[in-house]
């Protein structure tokens, strides 16, 4: 991948995130968004991105520096305690499970991959929202065992239940195949084949995601798609939006208007569509509204420079 294509891919998630922030937790069809708006749920100006992008920036920074897991967690601590990687220098939103894991690490004595909550009731989308850069770093990694080990470990920093780990594997495998030129249906089928070869505890969780792989999935009516913070709901909603999208903008708006966890659903949809339809351009007014673009560029550009030769 060329440097600019990687930057484009990363910006997509931030744009989707910012589009959904003002309407996060709103009930479906009680609002309609068709461009960047402000205030709303979090009383933030238009173009403000949330924890999805902040934690992604911490990962991008760590990967660029070839730093270890402890270094990444220190970045997460700086984010939660000091507002690092945020658009205005202060935190306004973080998921409970991610916050719990960061507090666990900050107390000391816990290895990073053991900080995540292993409970079945901790299968939130914070497991996947921050990991899209791994689809770039692992794009040409041919060993599925190596890829899965990274999916497992990076997810386990905050979410350790096999369902969350499998969700990450499905999402990132699909992104990899999209970036390699597969269409969305092919990418999902290949992600499913990858998951079917995983150890039994993960294969057992495939049933939770079965609708995504149904050939008729895209035809499910909007009312049958949930957009909650549950990782299965989020991935279903994002892939459903992507499968039904006419273009990047259309799909991201559909996601933001689903309600509930609108920022994360829109961010993941935007990332999937940027991988699936890389020629689609982002609306100029959305890009100009995006807050602290200088910070985003400061982290995205060196990451893209580093990985363009291998991605």
C-alpha atoms as a printed R data frame, in Angstrom:
    type eleno elety resid chain resno       x       y      z
1   ATOM     1    CA   UNK     A     1   0.000   0.000  0.000
2   ATOM     2    CA   UNK     A     2   1.080   3.527 -0.690
3   ATOM     3    CA   UNK     A     3   1.581   5.937  2.188
4   ATOM     4    CA   UNK     A     4  -1.445   8.034  1.248
5   ATOM     5    CA   UNK     A     5  -3.681   4.963  1.047
6   ATOM     6    CA   UNK     A     6  -2.744   3.994  4.603
7   ATOM     7    CA   UNK     A     7  -3.434   7.535  5.837
8   ATOM     8    CA   UNK     A     8  -6.781   7.495  4.020
9   ATOM     9    CA   UNK     A     9  -7.675   4.198  5.718
10  ATOM    10    CA   UNK     A    10  -6.821   5.562  9.171
11  ATOM    11    CA   UNK     A    11  -8.644   8.868  8.696
12  ATOM    12    CA   UNK     A    12 -11.816   7.004  7.765
13  ATOM    13    CA   UNK     A    13 -12.260   5.662 11.286
14  ATOM    14    CA   UNK     A    14 -11.739   9.085 12.852
15  ATOM    15    CA   UNK     A    15 -14.320  10.657 10.539
16  ATOM    16    CA   UNK     A    16 -16.910   7.984 11.307
17  ATOM    17    CA   UNK     A    17 -16.198   8.341 15.011
18  ATOM    18    CA   UNK     A    18 -16.643  12.126 14.936
19  ATOM    19    CA   UNK     A    19 -19.857  11.849 12.920
20  ATOM    20    CA   UNK     A    20 -21.392   9.593 15.561
21  ATOM    21    CA   UNK     A    21 -20.170  11.309 18.750
22  ATOM    22    CA   UNK     A    22 -23.004  13.882 19.023
23  ATOM    23    CA   UNK     A    23 -25.705  11.210 18.614
24  ATOM    24    CA   UNK     A    24 -24.181   8.412 20.683
25  ATOM    25    CA   UNK     A    25 -26.805   6.696 22.854
26  ATOM    26    CA   UNK     A    26 -29.659   8.426 21.012
27  ATOM    27    CA   UNK     A    27 -32.655   6.274 20.159
28  ATOM    28    CA   UNK     A    28 -33.004   5.323 16.508
29  ATOM    29    CA   UNK     A    29 -35.252   7.571 14.414
30  ATOM    30    CA   UNK     A    30 -35.465  10.284 17.064
31  ATOM    31    CA   UNK     A    31 -32.835  12.240 15.085
32  ATOM    32    CA   UNK     A    32 -31.274  12.409 11.645
33  ATOM    33    CA   UNK     A    33 -27.681  13.323 10.868
34  ATOM    34    CA   UNK     A    34 -26.443  14.010  7.338
35  ATOM    35    CA   UNK     A    35 -23.208  15.876  8.044
36  ATOM    36    CA   UNK     A    36 -20.831  16.702 10.892
37  ATOM    37    CA   UNK     A    37 -22.735  18.153 13.819
38  ATOM    38    CA   UNK     A    38 -21.742  19.253 17.288
39  ATOM    39    CA   UNK     A    39 -22.711  19.166 20.935
40  ATOM    40    CA   UNK     A    40 -25.527  16.668 21.489
41  ATOM    41    CA   UNK     A    41 -24.646  13.749 23.759
42  ATOM    42    CA   UNK     A    42 -21.203  14.901 24.880
43  ATOM    43    CA   UNK     A    43 -21.456  18.677 24.397
44  ATOM    44    CA   UNK     A    44 -18.433  18.659 22.114
45  ATOM    45    CA   UNK     A    45 -17.976  20.810 18.993
46  ATOM    46    CA   UNK     A    46 -18.550  19.350 15.540
47  ATOM    47    CA   UNK     A    47 -15.743  17.098 14.350
48  ATOM    48    CA   UNK     A    48 -14.717  15.894 17.812
49  ATOM    49    CA   UNK     A    49 -13.516  12.300 17.955
50  ATOM    50    CA   UNK     A    50 -13.769  10.008 20.951
51  ATOM    51    CA   UNK     A    51 -12.037   7.133 22.737
52  ATOM    52    CA   UNK     A    52 -12.226   4.995 19.585
53  ATOM    53    CA   UNK     A    53  -9.769   7.280 17.804
54  ATOM    54    CA   UNK     A    54  -7.741   8.191 20.895
55  ATOM    55    CA   UNK     A    55  -6.940   4.562 21.691
56  ATOM    56    CA   UNK     A    56  -6.217   3.908 18.008
57  ATOM    57    CA   UNK     A    57  -3.735   6.798 18.050
58  ATOM    58    CA   UNK     A    58  -1.991   5.292 21.072
59  ATOM    59    CA   UNK     A    59  -1.665   2.002 19.183
60  ATOM    60    CA   UNK     A    60  -0.416   3.737 16.036
61  ATOM    61    CA   UNK     A    61   2.174   5.624 18.080
62  ATOM    62    CA   UNK     A    62   3.336   2.415 19.760
63  ATOM    63    CA   UNK     A    63   3.558   0.445 16.514
64  ATOM    64    CA   UNK     A    64   5.508   3.213 14.817
65  ATOM    65    CA   UNK     A    65   8.043   3.167 17.645
66  ATOM    66    CA   UNK     A    66   8.242  -0.659 17.765
67  ATOM    67    CA   UNK     A    67   7.534  -0.304 21.470
68  ATOM    68    CA   UNK     A    68   6.421  -3.132 23.746
69  ATOM    69    CA   UNK     A    69   3.111  -3.906 25.435
70  ATOM    70    CA   UNK     A    70   4.024  -2.081 28.632
71  ATOM    71    CA   UNK     A    71   4.770   1.032 26.607
72  ATOM    72    CA   UNK     A    72   1.353   0.816 24.989
73  ATOM    73    CA   UNK     A    73  -0.368   0.513 28.341
74  ATOM    74    CA   UNK     A    74   1.540   3.524 29.620
75  ATOM    75    CA   UNK     A    75   0.114   5.410 26.659
76  ATOM    76    CA   UNK     A    76  -3.375   4.212 27.611
77  ATOM    77    CA   UNK     A    77  -2.785   5.399 31.179
78  ATOM    78    CA   UNK     A    78  -1.646   8.790 29.875
79  ATOM    79    CA   UNK     A    79  -4.784   8.944 27.766
80  ATOM    80    CA   UNK     A    80  -7.145   8.180 30.634
81  ATOM    81    CA   UNK     A    81  -5.379  10.187 33.331
82  ATOM    82    CA   UNK     A    82  -3.880  13.101 31.419
83  ATOM    83    CA   UNK     A    83  -5.900  13.426 28.202
84  ATOM    84    CA   UNK     A    84  -3.084  12.313 25.898
85  ATOM    85    CA   UNK     A    85  -4.204  11.452 22.348
86  ATOM    86    CA   UNK     A    86  -7.429  13.473 22.742
87  ATOM    87    CA   UNK     A    87  -8.489  16.375 20.503
88  ATOM    88    CA   UNK     A    88  -8.526  18.963 23.298
89  ATOM    89    CA   UNK     A    89  -6.258  17.513 25.967
90  ATOM    90    CA   UNK     A    90  -8.974  16.054 28.146
91  ATOM    91    CA   UNK     A    91 -10.936  12.818 28.200
92  ATOM    92    CA   UNK     A    92 -14.714  13.010 27.838
93  ATOM    93    CA   UNK     A    93 -15.607   9.383 27.080
94  ATOM    94    CA   UNK     A    94 -14.162   5.945 27.729
95  ATOM    95    CA   UNK     A    95 -15.833   2.530 27.873
96  ATOM    96    CA   UNK     A    96 -16.122   0.857 31.254
97  ATOM    97    CA   UNK     A    97 -14.238  -2.307 30.271
98  ATOM    98    CA   UNK     A    98 -11.336  -0.398 28.737
99  ATOM    99    CA   UNK     A    99 -11.166   1.893 31.769
100 ATOM   100    CA   UNK     A   100 -11.164  -1.097 34.120
101 ATOM   101    CA   UNK     A   101  -8.262  -2.701 32.247
102 ATOM   102    CA   UNK     A   102  -6.235   0.508 32.298
103 ATOM   103    CA   UNK     A   103  -6.819   0.915 36.027
104 ATOM   104    CA   UNK     A   104  -5.749  -2.700 36.555
105 ATOM   105    CA   UNK     A   105  -2.482  -2.053 34.749
106 ATOM   106    CA   UNK     A   106  -1.901   1.259 36.519
107 ATOM   107    CA   UNK     A   107  -2.114  -0.465 39.918
108 ATOM   108    CA   UNK     A   108   0.883  -2.584 38.924
109 ATOM   109    CA   UNK     A   109   1.611  -6.271 39.062
110 ATOM   110    CA   UNK     A   110  -0.520  -7.421 36.116
111 ATOM   111    CA   UNK     A   111   0.975  -8.427 32.764
112 ATOM   112    CA   UNK     A   112  -0.666  -6.463 29.913
113 ATOM   113    CA   UNK     A   113  -2.382  -9.430 28.239
114 ATOM   114    CA   UNK     A   114  -3.991 -10.324 31.584
115 ATOM   115    CA   UNK     A   115  -5.514  -6.899 32.207
116 ATOM   116    CA   UNK     A   116  -8.657  -7.461 30.157
117 ATOM   117    CA   UNK     A   117 -11.911  -8.640 31.682
118 ATOM   118    CA   UNK     A   118 -12.532 -12.341 30.821
119 ATOM   119    CA   UNK     A   119 -16.239 -12.219 31.671
120 ATOM   120    CA   UNK     A   120 -18.933 -13.083 29.153
121 ATOM   121    CA   UNK     A   121 -20.593  -9.851 30.255
122 ATOM   122    CA   UNK     A   122 -17.575  -7.832 29.135
123 ATOM   123    CA   UNK     A   123 -17.896  -8.461 25.399
124 ATOM   124    CA   UNK     A   124 -18.096  -4.824 24.373
125 ATOM   125    CA   UNK     A   125 -16.942  -3.264 21.124
126 ATOM   126    CA   UNK     A   126 -13.953  -1.670 22.854
127 ATOM   127    CA   UNK     A   127 -12.326  -4.954 21.917
128 ATOM   128    CA   UNK     A   128 -12.274  -4.044 18.218
129 ATOM   129    CA   UNK     A   129 -12.695  -0.274 17.904
130 ATOM   130    CA   UNK     A   130  -8.982   0.495 18.426
131 ATOM   131    CA   UNK     A   131  -7.271  -2.261 16.418
132 ATOM   132    CA   UNK     A   132  -7.669  -1.452 12.704
133 ATOM   133    CA   UNK     A   133  -3.950  -0.525 12.336
134 ATOM   134    CA   UNK     A   134  -3.081  -4.199 12.857
135 ATOM   135    CA   UNK     A   135  -4.684  -4.928  9.481
136 ATOM   136    CA   UNK     A   136  -1.877  -2.814  7.997
137 ATOM   137    CA   UNK     A   137   1.002  -4.196 10.036
138 ATOM   138    CA   UNK     A   138  -0.106  -7.792  9.392
139 ATOM   139    CA   UNK     A   139  -1.197  -7.320  5.797
140 ATOM   140    CA   UNK     A   140   1.556  -9.501  4.358
141 ATOM   141    CA   UNK     A   141   1.932 -11.859  7.313
142 ATOM   142    CA   UNK     A   142   1.208 -15.245  5.756
143 ATOM   143    CA   UNK     A   143   1.286 -17.302  8.947
144 ATOM   144    CA   UNK     A   144  -2.247 -17.429 10.392
145 ATOM   145    CA   UNK     A   145  -0.884 -18.481 13.784
146 ATOM   146    CA   UNK     A   146   1.233 -15.335 13.982
147 ATOM   147    CA   UNK     A   147  -1.725 -13.159 13.001
148 ATOM   148    CA   UNK     A   148  -4.052 -14.774 15.494
149 ATOM   149    CA   UNK     A   149  -1.541 -14.464 18.316
150 ATOM   150    CA   UNK     A   150  -1.483 -10.718 17.762
151 ATOM   151    CA   UNK     A   151  -5.263 -10.472 17.483
152 ATOM   152    CA   UNK     A   152  -5.590 -12.401 20.744
153 ATOM   153    CA   UNK     A   153  -2.980 -10.447 22.660
154 ATOM   154    CA   UNK     A   154  -4.039  -6.963 21.573
155 ATOM   155    CA   UNK     A   155  -7.678  -7.716 22.304
156 ATOM   156    CA   UNK     A   156  -6.814  -9.240 25.673
157 ATOM   157    CA   UNK     A   157  -5.371  -5.956 26.897
158 ATOM   158    CA   UNK     A   158  -8.961  -4.906 27.553
159 ATOM   159    CA   UNK     A   159 -11.268  -7.848 26.688
160 ATOM   160    CA   UNK     A   160 -10.277 -11.478 27.307
161 ATOM   161    CA   UNK     A   161 -13.434 -13.447 26.597
162 ATOM   162    CA   UNK     A   162 -13.067 -15.708 23.516
163 ATOM   163    CA   UNK     A   163 -16.075 -14.031 21.857
164 ATOM   164    CA   UNK     A   164 -14.393 -10.646 21.903
165 ATOM   165    CA   UNK     A   165 -11.112 -12.114 20.679
166 ATOM   166    CA   UNK     A   166 -12.926 -13.880 17.859
167 ATOM   167    CA   UNK     A   167 -14.681 -10.622 16.947
168 ATOM   168    CA   UNK     A   168 -11.300  -8.964 16.540
169 ATOM   169    CA   UNK     A   169 -10.039 -11.853 14.409
170 ATOM   170    CA   UNK     A   170 -13.075 -11.704 12.109
171 ATOM   171    CA   UNK     A   171 -12.896  -7.922 11.758
172 ATOM   172    CA   UNK     A   172  -9.166  -7.718 11.108
173 ATOM   173    CA   UNK     A   173  -9.076 -10.714  8.783
174 ATOM   174    CA   UNK     A   174 -11.876  -9.167  6.745
175 ATOM   175    CA   UNK     A   175  -9.993  -5.851  6.622
176 ATOM   176    CA   UNK     A   176  -6.798  -7.604  5.487
177 ATOM   177    CA   UNK     A   177  -8.558  -9.308  2.605
178 ATOM   178    CA   UNK     A   178 -10.322  -6.098  1.599
179 ATOM   179    CA   UNK     A   179  -6.990  -4.272  1.563
180 ATOM   180    CA   UNK     A   180  -5.612  -7.063 -0.609
181 ATOM   181    CA   UNK     A   181  -8.390  -6.498 -3.153
182 ATOM   182    CA   UNK     A   182 -11.155  -8.939 -2.195
183 ATOM   183    CA   UNK     A   183 -14.749  -7.772 -2.301
184 ATOM   184    CA   UNK     A   184 -16.689  -7.670  0.948
185 ATOM   185    CA   UNK     A   185 -18.431 -11.015  0.524
186 ATOM   186    CA   UNK     A   186 -15.131 -12.728 -0.303
187 ATOM   187    CA   UNK     A   187 -13.440 -11.046  2.641
188 ATOM   188    CA   UNK     A   188 -16.133 -12.241  5.049
189 ATOM   189    CA   UNK     A   189 -15.954 -15.784  3.698
190 ATOM   190    CA   UNK     A   190 -12.184 -15.841  4.128
191 ATOM   191    CA   UNK     A   191 -12.479 -14.450  7.648
192 ATOM   192    CA   UNK     A   192 -14.943 -17.228  8.436
193 ATOM   193    CA   UNK     A   193 -12.554 -19.868  7.040
194 ATOM   194    CA   UNK     A   194  -9.762 -18.405  9.178
195 ATOM   195    CA   UNK     A   195 -11.928 -18.567 12.307
196 ATOM   196    CA   UNK     A   196 -12.970 -22.138 11.577
197 ATOM   197    CA   UNK     A   197  -9.336 -23.210 12.020
198 ATOM   198    CA   UNK     A   198  -8.887 -21.607 15.433
199 ATOM   199    CA   UNK     A   199  -8.732 -23.540 18.722
200 ATOM   200    CA   UNK     A   200 -12.026 -24.952 19.944
201 ATOM   201    CA   UNK     A   201 -12.887 -22.257 22.469
202 ATOM   202    CA   UNK     A   202 -12.959 -19.712 19.640
203 ATOM   203    CA   UNK     A   203 -14.709 -21.951 17.129
204 ATOM   204    CA   UNK     A   204 -17.490 -22.413 19.670
205 ATOM   205    CA   UNK     A   205 -18.075 -18.662 19.619
206 ATOM   206    CA   UNK     A   206 -18.599 -18.592 15.845
207 ATOM   207    CA   UNK     A   207 -22.295 -19.279 16.391
208 ATOM   208    CA   UNK     A   208 -22.620 -15.851 17.985
209 ATOM   209    CA   UNK     A   209 -21.594 -14.274 14.667
210 ATOM   210    CA   UNK     A   210 -23.489 -16.639 12.373
211 ATOM   211    CA   UNK     A   211 -25.763 -13.995 10.836
212 ATOM   212    CA   UNK     A   212 -22.843 -12.099  9.317
213 ATOM   213    CA   UNK     A   213 -21.966 -15.092  7.156
214 ATOM   214    CA   UNK     A   214 -25.498 -15.860  5.991
215 ATOM   215    CA   UNK     A   215 -25.745 -15.192  2.228
216 ATOM   216    CA   UNK     A   216 -28.989 -13.312  2.930
217 ATOM   217    CA   UNK     A   217 -27.527 -11.177  5.716
218 ATOM   218    CA   UNK     A   218 -27.541  -7.929  3.726
219 ATOM   219    CA   UNK     A   219 -31.284  -8.355  3.114
220 ATOM   220    CA   UNK     A   220 -32.182  -8.247  6.796
221 ATOM   221    CA   UNK     A   221 -34.388  -5.181  7.315
222 ATOM   222    CA   UNK     A   222 -32.978  -2.246  9.254
223 ATOM   223    CA   UNK     A   223 -35.280  -3.034 12.163
224 ATOM   224    CA   UNK     A   224 -33.532  -6.395 12.538
225 ATOM   225    CA   UNK     A   225 -30.103  -4.803 13.046
226 ATOM   226    CA   UNK     A   226 -29.020  -3.824 16.554
227 ATOM   227    CA   UNK     A   227 -26.373  -1.149 17.091
228 ATOM   228    CA   UNK     A   228 -25.529  -1.567 20.759
229 ATOM   229    CA   UNK     A   229 -22.072  -1.646 22.310
230 ATOM   230    CA   UNK     A   230 -22.097  -5.459 22.343
231 ATOM   231    CA   UNK     A   231 -19.291  -6.562 20.034
232 ATOM   232    CA   UNK     A   232 -21.539  -8.916 18.043
233 ATOM   233    CA   UNK     A   233 -24.172  -6.219 17.490
234 ATOM   234    CA   UNK     A   234 -21.543  -3.690 16.472
235 ATOM   235    CA   UNK     A   235 -19.886  -5.945 13.915
236 ATOM   236    CA   UNK     A   236 -23.230  -7.044 12.524
237 ATOM   237    CA   UNK     A   237 -24.335  -3.427 12.163
238 ATOM   238    CA   UNK     A   238 -21.077  -2.306 10.568
239 ATOM   239    CA   UNK     A   239 -20.908  -5.142  8.042
240 ATOM   240    CA   UNK     A   240 -24.621  -4.744  7.253
241 ATOM   241    CA   UNK     A   241 -24.136  -1.039  6.573
242 ATOM   242    CA   UNK     A   242 -21.091  -1.744  4.425
243 ATOM   243    CA   UNK     A   243 -22.818  -4.466  2.418
244 ATOM   244    CA   UNK     A   244 -25.735  -2.149  1.669
245 ATOM   245    CA   UNK     A   245 -23.747   1.020  1.023
246 ATOM   246    CA   UNK     A   246 -23.816   2.755 -2.358
247 ATOM   247    CA   UNK     A   247 -20.583   4.557 -1.421
248 ATOM   248    CA   UNK     A   248 -18.471   5.472  1.597
249 ATOM   249    CA   UNK     A   249 -20.529   8.490  2.648
250 ATOM   250    CA   UNK     A   250 -23.842   6.652  2.290
251 ATOM   251    CA   UNK     A   251 -22.708   3.720  4.405
252 ATOM   252    CA   UNK     A   252 -21.273   5.852  7.198
253 ATOM   253    CA   UNK     A   253 -24.412   7.979  7.412
254 ATOM   254    CA   UNK     A   254 -26.531   4.827  7.584
255 ATOM   255    CA   UNK     A   255 -24.378   3.654 10.487
256 ATOM   256    CA   UNK     A   256 -24.529   6.965 12.378
257 ATOM   257    CA   UNK     A   257 -28.302   7.003 12.063
258 ATOM   258    CA   UNK     A   258 -28.773   3.550 13.603
259 ATOM   259    CA   UNK     A   259 -28.645   5.041 17.085
260 ATOM   260    CA   UNK     A   260 -27.253   3.578 20.314
261 ATOM   261    CA   UNK     A   261 -23.442   3.202 20.007
262 ATOM   262    CA   UNK     A   262 -23.426   5.386 16.920
263 ATOM   263    CA   UNK     A   263 -19.813   6.572 17.083
264 ATOM   264    CA   UNK     A   264 -18.241   3.121 17.197
265 ATOM   265    CA   UNK     A   265 -20.619   1.611 14.642
266 ATOM   266    CA   UNK     A   266 -19.941   4.522 12.285
267 ATOM   267    CA   UNK     A   267 -16.179   4.362 12.878
268 ATOM   268    CA   UNK     A   268 -15.964   0.638 12.137
269 ATOM   269    CA   UNK     A   269 -18.284   0.962  9.128
270 ATOM   270    CA   UNK     A   270 -16.137   3.815  7.819
271 ATOM   271    CA   UNK     A   271 -12.991   1.714  8.202
272 ATOM   272    CA   UNK     A   272 -14.501  -1.309  6.444
273 ATOM   273    CA   UNK     A   273 -15.713   0.834  3.554
274 ATOM   274    CA   UNK     A   274 -12.386   2.647  3.231
275 ATOM   275    CA   UNK     A   275 -10.754  -0.766  2.809
276 ATOM   276    CA   UNK     A   276 -13.471  -2.027  0.453
277 ATOM   277    CA   UNK     A   277 -13.838   1.141 -1.643
278 ATOM   278    CA   UNK     A   278 -10.477   2.940 -1.386
279 ATOM   279    CA   UNK     A   279 -11.207   5.229 -4.335
280 ATOM   280    CA   UNK     A   280 -14.188   6.824 -2.573
281 ATOM   281    CA   UNK     A   281 -13.307  10.283 -1.315
282 ATOM   282    CA   UNK     A   282 -14.410  11.710  2.008
283 ATOM   283    CA   UNK     A   283 -16.673  14.789  1.996
284 ATOM   284    CA   UNK     A   284 -14.554  17.944  2.106
285 ATOM   285    CA   UNK     A   285 -16.733  19.567  4.745
286 ATOM   286    CA   UNK     A   286 -16.388  16.544  7.028
287 ATOM   287    CA   UNK     A   287 -12.612  16.641  6.724
288 ATOM   288    CA   UNK     A   288 -12.420  20.366  7.355
289 ATOM   289    CA   UNK     A   289 -14.609  19.979 10.459
290 ATOM   290    CA   UNK     A   290 -12.422  17.244 11.985
291 ATOM   291    CA   UNK     A   291 -10.854  18.605 15.167
292 ATOM   292    CA   UNK     A   292  -7.108  18.593 15.774
293 ATOM   293    CA   UNK     A   293  -6.226  17.220 12.382
294 ATOM   294    CA   UNK     A   294  -2.650  18.224 13.119
295 ATOM   295    CA   UNK     A   295  -2.485  15.627 15.893
296 ATOM   296    CA   UNK     A   296  -3.972  12.952 13.665
297 ATOM   297    CA   UNK     A   297  -1.436  13.725 10.936
298 ATOM   298    CA   UNK     A   298   1.398  13.721 13.459
299 ATOM   299    CA   UNK     A   299   0.690  10.069 14.279
300 ATOM   300    CA   UNK     A   300  -0.758   8.771 11.017
301 ATOM   301    CA   UNK     A   301   1.979  10.051  8.684
302 ATOM   302    CA   UNK     A   302   5.004   8.354 10.329
303 ATOM   303    CA   UNK     A   303   3.028   5.122 10.753
304 ATOM   304    CA   UNK     A   304   2.174   5.149  7.046
305 ATOM   305    CA   UNK     A   305   5.762   5.994  6.170
306 ATOM   306    CA   UNK     A   306   7.012   3.062  8.217
307 ATOM   307    CA   UNK     A   307   4.586   0.453  6.897
308 ATOM   308    CA   UNK     A   308   4.094   1.472  3.260
309 ATOM   309    CA   UNK     A   309   6.906  -0.808  2.141
310 ATOM   310    CA   UNK     A   310   5.486  -3.843  3.910
311 ATOM   311    CA   UNK     A   311   1.749  -3.204  3.579
